[in-house]
Amino acid sequence: MQSRERGNIIRKHFVFTGDVQGVGFRYRAHYAAQMEELTGWVMNRWDGAVEMEVQGTADAIERMIGRIAAGTYVWIQGREEWQIPLDEEESGFHVRYD
């Protein structure tokens, strides 16, 4: 991501609902983030939703979500999102278990 222009990088916080737990969502998110050179994290929530923060270009983030949604058994019924401040120290994309 260092080679991209700084002004194009954004960070978004997402909450996904639907058939998003127990269907490989987090695995697909991790793989898609690596493919798009994005940073951030993803985790299952206690209420059956999946929460995710991701940082990169808006186009790369949308491609990532498209890759996740294209997965067998994954059905994103709801999607909430907010743009949030960048995390200057972050590296990589991680699955959280907390």
Secondary structure, 3 states (H helix, E strand, C coil): CCCCCHHHEEEEEEEEEEECCCCCHHHHHHHHHHHHCCEEEEEECCCCCEEEEEEEEHHHHHHHHHHHHCCCCCEEEEEEEEEECCCCCCCCEEECCC
